[in-house]
């Protein structure tokens, strides 16, 4: 599998994108189906998830935001195929894995950022989470957004941070005018990016508050 890196000459303006690098990840088990990913806020850590065996790898980048400088540091596998998405909390102690059904499983890393110390904690099997989980990301340690094959974005608030079983749905957005399935989500500094299998990316702007209710996003005109 190949991971690509794009730069935006204007911050958060996806119309100014330029491909700057790509790198082969080379999963040690020969798994070529890269299905989910996560990058920390400083651009020094990348997690990559693979469909086969629901395996996840962690890489560090010696030069921030430069994927060509990656080094594989740890890995983890549930041993069961089906990973479609993943998310990691802010201090790298909690890993979420979403499968192609409606399940999100939560794992704890006893050593922060070390996938070899990951163990299963709990899971949420609930059709309200997603009819067919395709992508997810954390807006905060107590707030997660999930998408499905109907291209509905579902926002969930956790009454207990980092406890997926405490999540309750607080809002939805149905994407309109989309010609293909949304396959991944990424939240970055007040913007939510929804990637589609036809290669297009839609940007949503943060316009609300998480206090006592949903986080509100509105679609921008950017769909590229």
N, C-alpha and C positions, 0 to 999 in steps of 0.2 A: 504493500500500500504506500501511497505517496501523500505527504502533507504539504500543502501550499501555504505560502505567506504572502500577504498583500499589504502594501502601504497605501495610506490615504494622504494625499498632499494637503488636504484640508481636513482637520480632525472631524470625525463622525460624518463625513460627506462621502457616501459610497460611490458617488459618480466620479470621484477623483482617484479611484483605485488603480494600482499598478502592481503586477506580479513581480515580486523581488526575489523569491527563493522557493525552492521545493526540495524535499528530502524524502528518501525512502526510509520507512521505519524499520522494515526487516524483522517482523515478529519472529521470535525464536522457534515457534511451533509451526511456522509456515502459514499462519493465518493471514489472508490478504484482504479481509473484509473490514476495513476501518469504518466504524459506525458512530463513534461519539468522541468528543474531546472537551478539554477544559484547560484554560490558561490562567495563571494567577495574576493579580493586579500589577505586579512589577515586571511581568514578562520573563521571569526566570525559571518557571516551572510549567511543564506541559503534561497533561494526562491524555492518553489515547486509549479508546475502548474498541474492542473487536467483537464482531457478532459471534463467531465460533467460540464455544466454551465460555462465553461471557468474560473474557480476559481483559485486564486493564494494565497498562504500563505507565510508569512515571519517568519523565526525562527532566534533567536540569539543562539550562542554557547558559553557557559560560559568558556569552554576550547577550544581554537582555533583548528579547524580541527577534533574535537571529536563530532560526531553527536549524541552520547548518552547523551550529555549535552545540548540538544536543549530546547528552550522555545519558544512557539508560541507567537508572538508579535502583528501581525495584519493580516488581510485577505481582499480579494477583489474579486468580481465576476461580470462579465459582464451580467450574466443571460442567456447567449446563449451558447449552447454546441459547441465544436469544437476546443478547444485549442490543438495544437500540439507542440508548442515550445514557449519559452519566453526568453527574454534578459533584462538586467537592465544596465543602464549607470553607470559611475564610482562614481557619488555622490548620487546615489539612488534617483534621482528626475524624471527619465524617465523609463517607463516600456513599452516593446514591446511584443505583443502577436501575434503569427502566427497561423492561422487556417489551416485546412486540404486542403483548396483551394489555392488561390494565394494572399491572403490578409494578410497584416501586419498592425495591429492597434497600435497606440501610445497613451499612457496615461501619464499624469503628476501627480506626487505626490507633493502637495503643501507643505507638511512637509516631508523632505527627509526620506525615509525608512519607512514611515507610509502608508501602503496600504489603510487604511480607508479614506485617503485624495485623493485617485486616481480618476481622471476624464478623460474622453475621450478628446483627442486633435485633432487627425487627423488619417487618414489611407491611405494606398497605395494599391490599387487594380490594379494589373498589372501583366499579365502573364509573363512578363520578370523577375519579382522578383522570381517566382518559379511556376512551373506547378502544384505542390502539396506540399506545405510547410511541411517539416517534422522536421527540426531543424534549429536553428540559434544561433549566438552569436555575440557580438561586439568585434572587434579587437581593436577599439578605439571609442571614442564618435562620430566620424564622419565616421566610417567604419564598415560595417556589412557583415557577410557571412551567406548565406542561402543554405540549401540543399533540394532536392526534391526526389521523388520516382524514378527518373532516375539516382540517385546517382551523380548528377552534383553539384559541389560546385560553388556557384555564389557569386562574390565579388562586393559590392556596396559602392561607395564613396558618402557621404552626403556633398553637397556644404555648407550647414548650419548644424553644429553639432547638434545632437539630433532633427533632423527634417527629418523623414522618407520620406516625400514627395519630399525632395530635393535629394534623392538617385538616382544615375545613375550607371549602371553596368559597371565595369572596367576590369573584368577578370573572367574566369571560369576554373575549373579543373574537368575533367570527370574521375571518379575513374574506374580503370580497374581491372579485376580479382576479383571483389567483388561478393560474392555469395548470398548476401541478402541486403535488403534496409537499407540505412543509416537513422537512426532515431533520432540522436541528435549530436550537435556540441559543443565543448568547446575549447576556446582559453586561453592558459596559458603561459605567459612569453616566447613568441616567437614560441610556438608550437600550432598546431591546431589538436585536437583529434576528429575523426569521429567515432561514435559508431553505430553499426549495430544490427538489430533485432535478429541476431543469436548469439549475445553476444560478437562478435569480435569488436576490436577497432583498427583503423588505425591512425598512427601519421604522421603529415606533419610538416616539418621544415620551418621556416621563412627564406627566402633567399633574400628578396628584400627591397624596400622602399615604403612608402605610399605617398611620396612627389610628387605631380603632376601626379600620375598614380596608377596603381594597386599594391596591396601587393602580392608578389609572394610567393608561398609555393611549396615545392617539397615533394612527398611521400617518406618516409623512408621504410626500409625493415621490419619495425615492424608492424605486423598485427596479433594481438593475442586476 
